[in-house]
């Protein structure tokens, strides 16, 4: 036998000997015995009851048979006497003679009649109506056969007697032995069941007479009397009809009748049923008591077994856990002095991890006291803590940063449980967890990209710094910094380049501050500086200027030199706000003011800045209804061929006729529409209106020209852009070749692959594409080569200083040369002087637009210009 099978058998043998296992089995055997005895007694009582019922039936059947036999013998004697008297005295004299001698039965119960051979009643006692019975069965029975037997008819009634009666008859013969008539004795069928006793037969017993022909002559069941029904001839059927198991029928000697006795089984077995219920209740009570008592005993034994099993499992678990656990287990006993005071603890057991932590073997640990192992325990509070646990009891746990050289680990977690005579100490090295928590706490409060404090930590530090300043009467300076041109780098060179730029800028900002100051990333390209105790704005200005100059230095990202600036807004506690939220809000307002003033500068908060913000909110609110109210209109700036001077196209520009603020330029409301998302609906309106206007000019007989429509970043990213363009062309009836869409290179570089695919769809429709503000983004030459475009537009920032700035002239000529090598046309925007036009024409620029030729014009004035073919210098300029 294998060791596994032996241990399994031993386990089950031990379990079988446990009281909580054997006790239910023993109780089950007792339950089985109780119910075996109970059902055996019930079966015995049932057999006895059935035997008693059978004996009662046979006794009553014999008694009833004797009673009926006596009654029928008396009737038969009466028939014989009447027959004899008729033979002696004749039919008319027989009954009077028998009456005088008192030999006739009482007239109340019996009716005696004499019938002649013709079937006529000739005499009767008591006297009754003379009727013919020639058609009755009993008359025909005797007429047709010479039988000396008594015939019993079925229950009948006739004109002479309206009640139901049984007829007992005998044949009369004349002197020659021929049929001379019959003698009749009639009686009520109930006469034969008058001996029914409820005390013996019950409420549903039966007494009756049944002819050998199966027809009931008299049958009483309780108080109910019946007759005339036919009983089946088969044995089983007869038993069912006469009452089932406890019924019997016997044939009377010498006459064609049977006596019938039946007893109701339920009434007969009622006593047994009471005894059976009593036996079942006795068994149920005994069983319930046994189960209850067994349950109590089992619960007590199970609790004991569970405690014993728990102790075994605890011992096994402790042995297994202590051997394999990464925690150090120490089992220590108290050491007392002569005054029974705990002065130390002796290690009686320890696991391998404890030995590793203490740098000793288990054998060396066991038997050593804690103070011998850690001499500083008496002074650093360790011994005092363990003594306190022994006095208080229960479990105690704590974490501490260890300074004990004997314990390996920087951070330790200790659980100490007081047991009888000592303690169990579990020590765990949690140094890694603490380091992980510190890292998680750092990540929760610092920006993952730059490592600077994030928005949450900035808010906490600002609140803390303000509280300190409030208590000490100092000041706090908050600077909100936003990078100028970062979006261009991020869109043009990709997110990785943008992330690299942010890290460099963050490092530069941090290098400009004192140790007591804080710089954090607020989100995106926004940073916040906290300067505590700045003294005055003048004192803080050099720090802010160092930050601005550090950001302005060029950075090499993705192999390309880029340069960004920053706009700084400053708010000072307590003058500009008494809490962190107000200071940040006002610093943000000052930063936007710096952007409005040309960017790359620092602005301190003033109360007038909130008015500017409020103005933006007002414009934003009016913008929501401006499109529905028809407050927008389009003006058109002509595009001129530099070589021929011919107007070949126009650019559609939108204006807002505000009902309160008058005409508002796109530089004020387009950024708001872009931020709010309303630019999509506005851009769609511009596109449809421009197409419709171009078609109207053509219908008016003006030579076809190409109309340019600017596409905003949000419009270009709209999945429905191509469908919107197609719908505008379809609704206006404008041919696709007379429409051009202008897209900035920064928009294209956001997602180059998707942008090229979308541009290809537009180009496939026949619509032209041009890159607007070229030179301000960071599109690579390889990307530019893949664009399905026809025109490059030089940004006006490079055109403004042509003739005065050699740098701008170099950039403009490079763009023109690059475009021509890529077989693209070049158009310069913002041309306002002859000097600018001359430079562009001399360097091969193809087209121009600007105030030098014409300001943006309403549709009617542009139509007049196109009709005359000359610049409208004398015409009033459109706003």
CORWO-V599945 format. One record per backbone hydrogen bond with DSSP energy under -1.0 kcal/mol. NH is the residue of the N-H (numbers start at 1). CO is the residue of the C=O. E is the energy in kcal/mol with one decimal. If there is no record, write none. Layout:
nh=NH co=CO e=E
nh=NH co=CO e=E
This chain:
nh=6 co=2 e=-2.2
nh=7 co=3 e=-2.6
nh=8 co=4 e=-2.3
nh=9 co=5 e=-2.7
nh=10 co=6 e=-2.7
nh=11 co=7 e=-2.3
nh=12 co=8 e=-2.3
nh=13 co=9 e=-2.6
nh=14 co=10 e=-2.6
nh=15 co=11 e=-2.2
nh=16 co=12 e=-2.3
nh=17 co=13 e=-1.5
nh=21 co=18 e=-1.5
nh=22 co=18 e=-2.5
nh=23 co=19 e=-2.8
nh=26 co=22 e=-2.6
nh=27 co=23 e=-2.6
nh=28 co=24 e=-2.0
nh=29 co=25 e=-1.9
nh=30 co=26 e=-2.1
nh=31 co=27 e=-2.4
nh=32 co=28 e=-2.4
nh=33 co=29 e=-2.4
nh=34 co=30 e=-2.8
nh=35 co=31 e=-2.3
nh=36 co=32 e=-2.2
nh=37 co=33 e=-2.6
nh=38 co=34 e=-2.4
nh=39 co=35 e=-2.4
nh=40 co=36 e=-2.0
nh=41 co=37 e=-2.6
nh=42 co=38 e=-2.2
nh=43 co=39 e=-2.3
nh=44 co=40 e=-2.2
nh=45 co=41 e=-2.6
nh=46 co=42 e=-2.3
nh=47 co=43 e=-2.4
nh=48 co=44 e=-2.4
nh=49 co=45 e=-2.6
nh=50 co=46 e=-2.6
nh=51 co=47 e=-2.5
nh=52 co=48 e=-2.6
nh=53 co=49 e=-2.3
nh=54 co=50 e=-2.3
nh=55 co=51 e=-2.6
nh=56 co=52 e=-2.5
nh=57 co=53 e=-2.2
nh=58 co=54 e=-2.3
nh=59 co=55 e=-2.4
nh=60 co=56 e=-2.7
nh=61 co=57 e=-2.6
nh=62 co=58 e=-2.2
nh=63 co=59 e=-2.3
nh=64 co=60 e=-2.8
nh=65 co=61 e=-2.2
nh=66 co=62 e=-2.1
nh=67 co=63 e=-2.3
nh=68 co=64 e=-2.7
nh=69 co=65 e=-2.3
nh=70 co=66 e=-2.3
nh=71 co=67 e=-2.1
nh=72 co=68 e=-2.7
nh=73 co=69 e=-2.5
nh=74 co=70 e=-2.2
nh=75 co=71 e=-2.0
nh=76 co=72 e=-2.8
nh=77 co=73 e=-2.4
nh=78 co=74 e=-2.1
nh=79 co=75 e=-2.2
nh=80 co=76 e=-2.2
nh=81 co=77 e=-2.8
nh=82 co=78 e=-2.5
nh=83 co=79 e=-2.3
nh=84 co=80 e=-2.5
nh=85 co=81 e=-2.8
nh=86 co=82 e=-2.4
nh=87 co=83 e=-1.9
nh=88 co=84 e=-1.5
nh=89 co=85 e=-3.7
nh=90 co=86 e=-1.6
nh=94 co=90 e=-1.3
nh=97 co=93 e=-1.6
nh=98 co=94 e=-2.2
nh=99 co=95 e=-2.4
nh=100 co=96 e=-2.4
nh=101 co=97 e=-1.6
nh=102 co=99 e=-1.1
nh=103 co=98 e=-2.8
nh=110 co=106 e=-2.5
nh=111 co=186 e=-1.9
nh=112 co=125 e=-3.1
nh=113 co=184 e=-2.9
nh=114 co=123 e=-2.9
nh=115 co=182 e=-2.8
nh=116 co=120 e=-2.4
nh=119 co=116 e=-1.9
nh=121 co=131 e=-2.5
nh=122 co=114 e=-2.8
nh=123 co=114 e=-1.4
nh=125 co=112 e=-3.0
nh=133 co=119 e=-3.5
nh=136 co=133 e=-1.7
nh=140 co=136 e=-2.1
nh=141 co=137 e=-2.3
nh=142 co=138 e=-1.5
nh=143 co=139 e=-2.3
nh=144 co=140 e=-2.2
nh=145 co=141 e=-1.0
nh=147 co=145 e=-1.2
nh=151 co=169 e=-2.4
nh=153 co=167 e=-2.5
nh=156 co=165 e=-2.9
nh=158 co=161 e=-2.2
nh=165 co=156 e=-3.2
nh=166 co=187 e=-3.1
nh=168 co=185 e=-2.7
nh=169 co=151 e=-2.3
nh=170 co=183 e=-1.7
nh=172 co=181 e=-3.1
nh=174 co=178 e=-2.6
nh=177 co=174 e=-1.6
nh=180 co=172 e=-3.6
nh=182 co=115 e=-1.7
nh=183 co=170 e=-2.4
nh=184 co=113 e=-3.2
nh=185 co=168 e=-2.6
nh=186 co=111 e=-3.1
nh=187 co=166 e=-1.7
nh=191 co=188 e=-1.9
nh=192 co=189 e=-1.4
nh=196 co=193 e=-1.6
nh=201 co=197 e=-3.4
nh=202 co=198 e=-1.6
nh=206 co=262 e=-2.8
nh=207 co=220 e=-1.8
nh=208 co=260 e=-1.8
nh=209 co=218 e=-2.6
nh=210 co=258 e=-2.8
nh=211 co=215 e=-2.8
nh=212 co=256 e=-1.4
nh=214 co=211 e=-2.2
nh=216 co=229 e=-3.2
nh=217 co=209 e=-2.5
nh=218 co=209 e=-1.7
nh=219 co=226 e=-1.9
nh=220 co=207 e=-3.2
nh=221 co=224 e=-2.8
nh=224 co=221 e=-2.2
nh=226 co=219 e=-2.9
nh=228 co=216 e=-2.9
nh=231 co=214 e=-3.5
nh=238 co=234 e=-2.6
nh=239 co=235 e=-2.3
nh=240 co=236 e=-2.1
nh=241 co=237 e=-2.0
nh=242 co=238 e=-2.0
nh=244 co=239 e=-4.0
nh=247 co=245 e=-1.0
nh=248 co=261 e=-3.1
nh=250 co=259 e=-2.1
nh=252 co=257 e=-3.1
nh=255 co=252 e=-1.0
nh=257 co=255 e=-2.4
nh=258 co=210 e=-2.3
nh=259 co=250 e=-3.1
nh=260 co=208 e=-2.9
nh=261 co=248 e=-2.7
nh=262 co=206 e=-2.2
nh=263 co=246 e=-3.7
nh=268 co=264 e=-2.5
nh=269 co=265 e=-2.8
nh=273 co=269 e=-2.8
nh=274 co=270 e=-2.1
nh=275 co=271 e=-2.2
nh=276 co=272 e=-3.1
nh=277 co=273 e=-2.5
nh=278 co=274 e=-2.2
nh=279 co=275 e=-2.6
nh=280 co=276 e=-2.6
nh=281 co=277 e=-2.8
nh=282 co=278 e=-2.5
nh=283 co=279 e=-2.6
nh=284 co=280 e=-2.9
nh=285 co=281 e=-2.9
nh=286 co=282 e=-2.5
nh=287 co=283 e=-2.7
nh=288 co=284 e=-3.3
nh=289 co=285 e=-2.8
nh=290 co=286 e=-2.5
nh=291 co=287 e=-3.1
nh=292 co=288 e=-2.9
nh=293 co=289 e=-2.7
nh=294 co=290 e=-2.9
nh=295 co=291 e=-2.9
nh=296 co=292 e=-2.3
nh=297 co=293 e=-2.5
nh=298 co=294 e=-3.3
nh=299 co=295 e=-2.9
nh=300 co=296 e=-2.3
nh=301 co=297 e=-2.5
nh=302 co=298 e=-3.7
nh=303 co=299 e=-2.4
nh=304 co=300 e=-1.8
nh=305 co=301 e=-2.9
nh=306 co=302 e=-3.1
nh=307 co=303 e=-2.5
nh=308 co=304 e=-2.5
nh=309 co=305 e=-3.2
nh=310 co=306 e=-3.2
nh=311 co=307 e=-2.4
nh=312 co=308 e=-2.5
nh=313 co=309 e=-3.5
nh=314 co=310 e=-3.0
nh=315 co=311 e=-2.5
nh=316 co=312 e=-3.2
nh=317 co=313 e=-4.2
nh=318 co=314 e=-3.0
nh=319 co=315 e=-2.5
nh=320 co=316 e=-2.9
nh=321 co=317 e=-4.0
nh=322 co=318 e=-2.8
nh=323 co=319 e=-1.2
nh=324 co=320 e=-2.2
nh=325 co=321 e=-2.6
nh=328 co=427 e=-3.3
nh=330 co=425 e=-2.6
nh=331 co=349 e=-2.8
nh=332 co=423 e=-2.7
nh=333 co=346 e=-2.7
nh=334 co=421 e=-2.0
nh=335 co=344 e=-2.3
nh=337 co=341 e=-1.8
nh=340 co=337 e=-1.9
nh=343 co=335 e=-3.2
nh=344 co=335 e=-1.4
nh=346 co=333 e=-3.0
nh=347 co=368 e=-2.8
nh=348 co=331 e=-3.2
nh=349 co=331 e=-1.5
nh=351 co=329 e=-1.2
nh=355 co=351 e=-1.7
nh=356 co=352 e=-2.4
nh=357 co=353 e=-2.5
nh=358 co=354 e=-2.2
nh=359 co=355 e=-1.0
nh=360 co=355 e=-2.1
nh=365 co=361 e=-2.0
nh=366 co=362 e=-2.6
nh=367 co=347 e=-3.7
nh=368 co=365 e=-2.3
nh=370 co=345 e=-2.6
nh=373 co=369 e=-2.0
nh=374 co=370 e=-3.4
nh=377 co=374 e=-2.0
nh=379 co=376 e=-1.3
nh=380 co=376 e=-2.5
nh=383 co=377 e=-1.9
nh=385 co=381 e=-2.1
nh=386 co=382 e=-2.0
nh=387 co=383 e=-2.4
nh=388 co=384 e=-2.0
nh=389 co=385 e=-2.0
nh=390 co=386 e=-2.0
nh=391 co=387 e=-1.9
nh=392 co=388 e=-2.6
nh=393 co=389 e=-3.0
nh=396 co=416 e=-2.8
nh=398 co=414 e=-2.1
nh=400 co=412 e=-2.2
nh=402 co=410 e=-1.7
nh=407 co=404 e=-1.1
nh=408 co=357 e=-1.1
nh=412 co=400 e=-2.5
nh=413 co=428 e=-2.7
nh=414 co=398 e=-3.1
nh=415 co=426 e=-2.5
nh=416 co=396 e=-3.4
nh=417 co=424 e=-2.5
nh=418 co=394 e=-2.0
nh=419 co=422 e=-2.4
nh=422 co=419 e=-1.9
nh=423 co=332 e=-2.4
nh=424 co=417 e=-2.4
nh=425 co=330 e=-2.9
nh=426 co=415 e=-3.0
nh=427 co=328 e=-2.7
nh=428 co=413 e=-2.8
nh=430 co=411 e=-1.8
nh=434 co=430 e=-2.5
nh=435 co=431 e=-2.2
nh=436 co=432 e=-2.4
nh=437 co=433 e=-2.6
nh=438 co=434 e=-2.5
nh=439 co=435 e=-2.4
nh=440 co=436 e=-2.8
nh=441 co=437 e=-2.9
nh=442 co=438 e=-2.2
nh=443 co=439 e=-2.7
nh=444 co=440 e=-2.4
nh=445 co=441 e=-1.1
nh=447 co=452 e=-3.8
nh=451 co=447 e=-2.0
nh=454 co=445 e=-2.1
nh=458 co=454 e=-2.8
nh=459 co=455 e=-2.4
nh=460 co=456 e=-2.1
nh=461 co=457 e=-2.9
nh=462 co=458 e=-2.7
nh=463 co=459 e=-2.4
nh=464 co=460 e=-2.6
nh=465 co=461 e=-3.0
nh=466 co=462 e=-2.6
nh=467 co=463 e=-2.3
nh=468 co=464 e=-2.2
nh=469 co=465 e=-2.5
nh=470 co=466 e=-2.6
nh=471 co=467 e=-2.1
nh=472 co=468 e=-2.6
nh=473 co=469 e=-1.5
nh=474 co=469 e=-1.5
nh=476 co=573 e=-1.1
nh=477 co=531 e=-2.7
nh=478 co=571 e=-3.1
nh=479 co=529 e=-2.3
nh=480 co=569 e=-3.6
nh=481 co=527 e=-3.3
nh=482 co=567 e=-2.2
nh=483 co=525 e=-1.8
nh=484 co=565 e=-3.1
nh=489 co=485 e=-1.5
nh=490 co=486 e=-3.0
nh=491 co=487 e=-2.7
nh=492 co=488 e=-2.6
nh=493 co=489 e=-2.9
nh=498 co=494 e=-1.8
nh=499 co=495 e=-2.8
nh=500 co=496 e=-2.3
nh=501 co=497 e=-2.2
nh=502 co=498 e=-2.2
nh=503 co=499 e=-2.1
nh=504 co=500 e=-1.9
nh=505 co=501 e=-2.6
nh=506 co=502 e=-2.6
nh=507 co=503 e=-2.1
nh=508 co=504 e=-2.1
nh=509 co=505 e=-2.6
nh=510 co=506 e=-2.3
nh=511 co=507 e=-1.6
nh=512 co=509 e=-1.5
nh=513 co=510 e=-1.1
nh=517 co=514 e=-1.1
nh=518 co=530 e=-2.2
nh=520 co=528 e=-2.5
nh=521 co=453 e=-1.7
nh=522 co=526 e=-1.9
nh=523 co=526 e=-1.4
nh=526 co=523 e=-2.0
nh=527 co=481 e=-3.0
nh=528 co=520 e=-2.8
nh=529 co=479 e=-2.5
nh=530 co=518 e=-3.1
nh=531 co=477 e=-2.8
nh=533 co=475 e=-1.9
nh=536 co=534 e=-1.9
nh=540 co=536 e=-1.7
nh=541 co=537 e=-1.4
nh=544 co=540 e=-2.1
nh=545 co=541 e=-2.6
nh=546 co=542 e=-2.4
nh=547 co=543 e=-2.1
nh=548 co=544 e=-2.4
nh=549 co=545 e=-2.7
nh=550 co=546 e=-2.3
nh=551 co=547 e=-2.2
nh=552 co=548 e=-1.8
nh=555 co=562 e=-3.2
nh=557 co=560 e=-2.7
nh=560 co=557 e=-1.6
nh=562 co=555 e=-3.2
nh=565 co=484 e=-1.3
nh=567 co=482 e=-2.8
nh=568 co=601 e=-2.5
nh=569 co=480 e=-2.7
nh=570 co=603 e=-2.4
nh=571 co=478 e=-2.7
nh=573 co=476 e=-3.5
nh=576 co=572 e=-3.5
nh=583 co=579 e=-2.1
nh=584 co=580 e=-2.5
nh=585 co=581 e=-2.2
nh=586 co=582 e=-2.5
nh=587 co=583 e=-2.6
nh=588 co=584 e=-2.2
nh=589 co=585 e=-1.9
nh=590 co=586 e=-2.2
nh=591 co=587 e=-2.1
nh=592 co=588 e=-2.1
nh=593 co=589 e=-1.7
nh=594 co=590 e=-1.9
nh=595 co=591 e=-1.8
nh=596 co=592 e=-2.2
nh=597 co=593 e=-1.4
nh=598 co=595 e=-1.6
nh=599 co=594 e=-1.9
nh=603 co=568 e=-2.8
nh=605 co=570 e=-2.8
nh=609 co=606 e=-1.6
nh=612 co=608 e=-1.1
nh=613 co=609 e=-1.8
nh=614 co=610 e=-2.6
nh=615 co=611 e=-2.2
nh=616 co=612 e=-1.9
nh=617 co=613 e=-2.2
nh=618 co=614 e=-2.3
nh=619 co=615 e=-2.5
nh=620 co=616 e=-2.7
nh=621 co=617 e=-2.3
nh=622 co=618 e=-2.5
nh=623 co=619 e=-2.2
nh=626 co=622 e=-1.1
nh=629 co=625 e=-2.1
nh=630 co=627 e=-1.0
nh=631 co=626 e=-2.5
nh=633 co=655 e=-2.1
nh=635 co=653 e=-3.0
nh=636 co=857 e=-3.3
nh=637 co=651 e=-2.1
nh=639 co=649 e=-3.4
nh=640 co=848 e=-2.9
nh=641 co=646 e=-2.7
nh=642 co=846 e=-2.2
nh=645 co=641 e=-2.7
nh=648 co=639 e=-1.7
nh=649 co=639 e=-1.2
nh=650 co=706 e=-2.1
nh=651 co=637 e=-2.1
nh=652 co=708 e=-3.0
nh=653 co=635 e=-3.2
nh=655 co=633 e=-2.7
nh=656 co=664 e=-1.7
nh=657 co=631 e=-3.0
nh=658 co=656 e=-1.3
nh=658 co=662 e=-2.7
nh=662 co=658 e=-1.4
nh=664 co=656 e=-3.1
nh=668 co=665 e=-1.6
nh=669 co=665 e=-1.2
nh=670 co=666 e=-2.4
nh=673 co=669 e=-2.5
nh=674 co=670 e=-2.5
nh=675 co=671 e=-2.5
nh=676 co=672 e=-2.4
nh=677 co=673 e=-1.2
nh=679 co=673 e=-1.6
nh=680 co=677 e=-1.0
nh=682 co=678 e=-2.2
nh=683 co=679 e=-3.2
nh=684 co=680 e=-2.0
nh=685 co=681 e=-1.9
nh=686 co=682 e=-2.4
nh=687 co=683 e=-2.4
nh=688 co=684 e=-2.4
nh=689 co=685 e=-2.8
nh=690 co=686 e=-2.7
nh=691 co=687 e=-2.1
nh=692 co=688 e=-2.3
nh=693 co=689 e=-2.4
nh=694 co=690 e=-2.4
nh=695 co=691 e=-2.1
nh=696 co=692 e=-2.0
nh=697 co=693 e=-2.3
nh=698 co=694 e=-2.0
nh=699 co=695 e=-2.5
nh=700 co=696 e=-1.4
nh=701 co=698 e=-1.7
nh=702 co=697 e=-2.1
nh=706 co=648 e=-1.8
nh=707 co=738 e=-2.1
nh=708 co=650 e=-2.9
nh=709 co=740 e=-2.5
nh=711 co=742 e=-2.8
nh=716 co=712 e=-2.7
nh=717 co=713 e=-1.9
nh=721 co=718 e=-1.9
nh=724 co=720 e=-2.5
nh=725 co=721 e=-2.3
nh=726 co=722 e=-2.3
nh=727 co=723 e=-2.4
nh=728 co=724 e=-2.2
nh=729 co=725 e=-2.1
nh=730 co=726 e=-2.6
nh=731 co=727 e=-2.8
nh=732 co=728 e=-1.8
nh=733 co=729 e=-2.2
nh=738 co=735 e=-1.7
nh=739 co=736 e=-1.7
nh=740 co=707 e=-2.4
nh=741 co=768 e=-2.4
nh=742 co=709 e=-2.5
nh=743 co=770 e=-2.5
nh=748 co=744 e=-1.4
nh=749 co=745 e=-2.0
nh=755 co=751 e=-2.8
nh=756 co=752 e=-2.6
nh=757 co=753 e=-1.9
nh=758 co=754 e=-2.3
nh=759 co=755 e=-2.6
nh=760 co=756 e=-2.2
nh=761 co=757 e=-1.6
nh=762 co=758 e=-2.0
nh=763 co=759 e=-2.8
nh=764 co=760 e=-2.1
nh=766 co=763 e=-1.4
nh=767 co=762 e=-1.4
nh=768 co=739 e=-2.2
nh=770 co=741 e=-2.2
nh=771 co=791 e=-2.0
nh=772 co=743 e=-1.9
nh=774 co=793 e=-2.7
nh=776 co=773 e=-1.6
nh=784 co=780 e=-2.6
nh=785 co=781 e=-2.1
nh=789 co=787 e=-1.8
nh=790 co=769 e=-2.6
nh=791 co=769 e=-1.0
nh=792 co=825 e=-2.7
nh=793 co=771 e=-2.5
nh=794 co=827 e=-2.5
nh=795 co=774 e=-1.6
nh=798 co=795 e=-1.7
nh=800 co=796 e=-2.2
nh=802 co=799 e=-1.5
nh=804 co=801 e=-2.3
nh=805 co=801 e=-2.6
nh=809 co=805 e=-1.9
nh=810 co=806 e=-2.3
nh=811 co=807 e=-2.3
nh=812 co=808 e=-2.7
nh=813 co=809 e=-2.5
nh=814 co=810 e=-2.1
nh=815 co=811 e=-2.4
nh=816 co=812 e=-2.3
nh=817 co=813 e=-2.4
nh=818 co=814 e=-2.8
nh=819 co=815 e=-2.5
nh=820 co=816 e=-2.2
nh=821 co=817 e=-2.1
nh=822 co=818 e=-1.5
nh=823 co=820 e=-1.5
nh=824 co=819 e=-2.9
nh=825 co=790 e=-2.4
nh=827 co=792 e=-2.7
nh=828 co=847 e=-1.9
nh=829 co=794 e=-1.6
nh=831 co=849 e=-1.9
nh=837 co=833 e=-1.9
nh=838 co=834 e=-2.9
nh=839 co=835 e=-2.0
nh=840 co=836 e=-2.2
nh=841 co=837 e=-2.6
nh=842 co=838 e=-2.7
nh=843 co=839 e=-1.8
nh=844 co=841 e=-1.4
nh=845 co=840 e=-2.9
nh=847 co=826 e=-2.2
nh=848 co=640 e=-2.1
nh=849 co=828 e=-1.8
nh=852 co=831 e=-2.5
nh=853 co=850 e=-1.3
nh=854 co=850 e=-2.5
nh=857 co=636 e=-3.0
nh=862 co=858 e=-2.3
nh=863 co=859 e=-2.1
nh=864 co=860 e=-1.9
nh=865 co=861 e=-2.3
nh=866 co=862 e=-2.7
nh=867 co=863 e=-1.8
nh=868 co=864 e=-2.3
nh=869 co=865 e=-3.0
nh=873 co=871 e=-1.8
nh=875 co=872 e=-1.1
